[in-house]
Amino acid sequence: MTINAAMQDALDRIAARAQDVQRAYTPGALAQFGDVASEHASSRPALNPLSVAPPPDAYFLSTDARGRTVYTRDGCFRIANGTLVGSDGAPVLGRVSRSGANTALRIDPVDDALGRASDVRVERDGTLAYDRVVVDPRSGVRERERVAVGQLALARFPAATKLVAVDADHYLPPPGTVPHVGSAGDGNFAGLEPMRQTGSGIDFDRSLERLEEAYLAFDALQSAHRAQGELGKTAMDLLK
């Protein structure tokens, strides 16, 4: 490897290390380098009733702009135009029936349009539910009934699978890697943690240390490059 190629490699490493630092506080983010991975990505309380933390080895399913299924541990969800979406606005996938395919989860359009959906939440088993307020036309009595929209899908990958980052908190598996897909509490996946936000899987302090080391390595290469240039100039002067 020439010194210029080595310098480019060092710059690429700085950029990659900097991404780990930047993502250290992104919910559910994974480290690009194993030496800065956090052993315990704990969750913390969240006021959002649609925010849930997944089990340690599980991912939520979503879609990207290209229509691909992507995977994330960021459970900071919200409702947009009646659809459950992630923090990036992309639909979160789940099943509306046990035998159905995974699809976007949507509140009943009539309930949404009439404002009859209240207390929208994600429950421990991954069910997106809300309370529908109805009025008995004869008695005028207001009643609340629980409506289950569907159940969030979860995915798990084989041990030691290295996912490829699409952005700060969405990932794709390597070609040929097929995840096991199920739902919370189905016997294969533990339950979700309602009203919790999962932490980053990146150790901030260690990621800063590795970034500093990457900068120092680049500085050393720069010094070697300058020394090589000065040596070449001296050799040319001697030949004159």
For each residue, the residues with C-beta under 8 A, 3 or more apart:
1: 5 6 9
2: 5 6
3: 6 7 221 224 225 228
4: 7 8 225
5: 1 2 8 9
6: 1 2 3 9 10 221
7: 3 4 10 11 218 221 222 225
8: 4 5 11 12
9: 1 5 6 12 13
10: 6 7 13 14 214 217 218 221
11: 7 8 14 15 218
12: 8 9 15 16
13: 9 10 16 17 214 217
14: 10 11 17 18 211 214 215 218
15: 11 12 18 19
16: 12 13 19 20 32 33
17: 13 14 20 21 33 207 210 211 214
18: 14 15 21 22 211
19: 15 16 22 23 32
20: 16 17 23 24 31 32 33 36 202 207 210 211
21: 17 18 24 204 207 208 211
22: 18 19 26 168
23: 19 20 26 29 168 169 200 202
24: 20 21 29 200 202 203 204 207
25: 200 204
26: 22 23 29 74 168 169 200
27: 73 74 75 76 87 169 197 198 199 200
28: 41 54 72 73 74 75 169 198 199 200 201
29: 23 24 26 73 74 168 169 200 201 202
30: 37 73 163 165 171 201 202
31: 20 34 36 37 38 201 202 203 207
32: 16 19 20 165
33: 16 17 20 36 37 210
34: 31 37
35: 206 210
36: 20 31 33 202 203 206 207 210
37: 30 31 33 34 201 202 203
38: 31 41 199 200 201 202 203
39:
40:
41: 28 38 56 73 198 199 200 201
42: 199
43: 53 193 196 197 198 199
44: 196 197 199
45: 195 196 197
46: 51 76 195 196 197
47: 51 195
48: 51 76 77 78 195
49: 119 120 121 122 194 195
50: 77 78 79 84 120 121 122
51: 46 47 48 75 76 77 122 194 195 196 197
52: 75 77 122 126 152 192 193 194 195 196
53: 43 75 192 193 196 197 198
54: 28 58 59 60 73 75 154 192 198
55: 58 154 184 189 190 191 192
56: 41
57: 156
58: 54 55 73 154 155 156 189 190
59: 54 71 72 73 154 155 156 157 171 179
60: 54 71 72 73 74 75 86 92 93 152 153 154 155
61: 69 70 71 92 93 94 102 153 154 155 181
62: 69 70 71 72 86 88 90 91 92 93 170
63: 67 68 69 70 90 91 93
64: 67 68 70 90 166 170
65:
66:
67: 63 64
68: 63 64 172
69: 61 62 63 93
70: 61 62 63 64 90 166 170 171 172
71: 59 60 61 62 155 163 170 171 172 173 179
72: 28 59 60 62 86 169 170 171
73: 27 28 29 30 41 54 58 59 60 169 198 201
74: 26 27 28 29 60 86 87 169 198
75: 27 28 51 52 53 54 60 122 192 196 197 198
76: 27 46 48 51 86 87 197
77: 48 50 51 52 84 85 86 87 92 122
78: 48 50 84 85 87
79: 50 82 83 84 85 107 120
80: 83 85 89
81:
82: 79 106 107 109 112
83: 79 80 91 104 105 106 107
84: 50 77 78 79 91 92 94 104 105 106 122 128 149
85: 77 78 79 80 88 89 90 91 92
86: 60 62 72 74 76 77 89 90 91 92
87: 27 74 76 77 78 169
88: 62 85 167 170
89: 80 85 86
90: 62 63 64 70 85 86
91: 62 63 83 84 85 86 104 105
92: 60 61 62 77 84 85 86 104 105 152
93: 60 61 62 63 69 102 103 104 105 152 153
94: 61 84 102 103 105 126 128 150 151 152 153 183
95: 98 100 101 102 103 150 151 153 183
96: 100 103 105 149 150
97: 100 150
98: 95
99:
100: 95 96 97 103
101: 95
102: 61 93 94 95 153 181
103: 93 94 95 96 100 150
104: 83 84 91 92 93
105: 83 84 91 92 93 94 96 128 149 150 152
106: 82 83 84 109 149
107: 79 82 83 111 112 117 120 130 149
108: 111 112 117 132 147 149
109: 82 106 112 113
110: 113 114 116
111: 107 108 114 116 117 130 132 147
112: 82 107 108 109 115 117
113: 109 110
114: 110 111
115: 112
116: 110 111 132 133 134
117: 107 108 111 112 120 130 131 132 147
118: 130 131 132 133 144
119: 49 130 131
120: 49 50 79 107 117 128 129 130
121: 49 50 128 129 130 194
122: 49 50 51 52 75 77 84 126 127 128 129 152 192 194
123: 126 127 129 192 194
124: 184 185 191 192 193 194
125: 151 183 184 185 191 192
126: 52 94 122 123 151 152 153 154 183 184 185 192
127: 122 123 148 149 150 151 152
128: 84 94 105 120 121 122 148 149 150 151 152
129: 120 121 122 123 146 147 148 149
130: 107 111 117 118 119 120 121 146 147 149
131: 117 118 119 144 145 146 147
132: 108 111 116 117 118 144 145 146 147
133: 116 118 142 143 144
134: 116 142 143 144 145
135: 140 141 142 143
136: 139 140 141 142 143
137: 140
138:
139: 136
140: 135 136 137
141: 135 136
142: 133 134 135 136
143: 133 134 135 136
144: 118 131 132 133 134
145: 131 132 134
146: 129 130 131 132
147: 108 111 117 129 130 131 132
148: 127 128 129 151
149: 84 96 105 106 107 108 127 128 129 130
150: 94 95 96 97 103 105 127 128
151: 94 95 125 126 127 128 148 183 184
152: 52 60 92 93 94 105 122 126 127 128 183 184 192
153: 60 61 93 94 95 102 126 181 182 183
154: 54 55 58 59 60 61 126 181 182 183 184 189
155: 58 59 60 61 71 179 180 181
156: 57 58 59 179 180 182 188 189
157: 59 161 163 173 177 179 180
158: 161 177
159:
160:
161: 157 158 173 174 177
162: 174
163: 30 71 157 171 172 173 174
164: 171 172 173 174
165: 30 32 168 170 171
166: 64 70 170 171 172
167: 88 170
168: 22 23 26 29 165
169: 23 26 27 28 29 72 73 74 87
170: 62 64 70 71 72 88 165 166 167
171: 30 59 70 71 72 163 164 165 166
172: 68 70 71 163 164 166
173: 71 157 161 163 164 177 178 179
174: 161 162 163 164 177
175:
176:
177: 157 158 161 173 174
178: 173
179: 59 71 155 156 157 173
180: 155 156 157 188
181: 61 102 153 154 155
182: 153 154 156 186 188 189
183: 94 95 125 126 151 152 153 154 186 189
184: 55 124 125 126 151 152 154 189 190 191 192
185: 124 125 126 189 190 191
186: 182 183 189
187:
188: 156 180 182
189: 55 58 154 156 182 183 184 185 186
190: 55 58 184 185
191: 55 124 125 184 185
192: 52 53 54 55 75 122 123 124 125 126 152 184
193: 43 52 53 124 196
194: 49 51 52 121 122 123 124
195: 45 46 47 48 49 51 52
196: 43 44 45 46 51 52 53 75 193
197: 27 43 44 45 46 51 53 75 76
198: 27 28 41 43 53 54 73 74 75
199: 27 28 38 41 42 43 44
200: 23 24 25 26 27 28 29 38 41 204
201: 28 29 30 31 37 38 41 73
202: 20 23 24 29 30 31 36 37 38 207
203: 24 31 36 37 38 206 207
204: 21 24 25 200 207 208
205: 208 209
206: 35 36 203 209 210
207: 17 20 21 24 31 36 202 203 204 210 211
208: 21 204 205 211 212
209: 205 206 212 213
210: 17 20 33 35 36 206 207 213 214
211: 14 17 18 20 21 207 208 214 215
212: 208 209 215 216
213: 209 210 216 217
214: 10 13 14 17 210 211 217 218
215: 14 211 212 218 219
216: 212 213 219 220
217: 10 13 213 214 220 221
218: 7 10 11 14 214 215 221 222
219: 215 216 222 223
220: 216 217 223 224
221: 3 6 7 10 217 218 224 225
222: 7 218 219 225 226
223: 219 220 226 227
224: 3 220 221 227 228
225: 3 4 7 221 222 228 229
226: 222 223 229 230
227: 223 224 230 231
228: 3 224 225 231 232
229: 225 226 232 233
230: 226 227 233 234
231: 227 228 234 235
232: 228 229 235 236
233: 229 230 236 237
234: 230 231 237 238
235: 231 232 238 239
236: 232 233 239 240
237: 233 234 240
238: 234 235
239: 235 236
240: 236 237
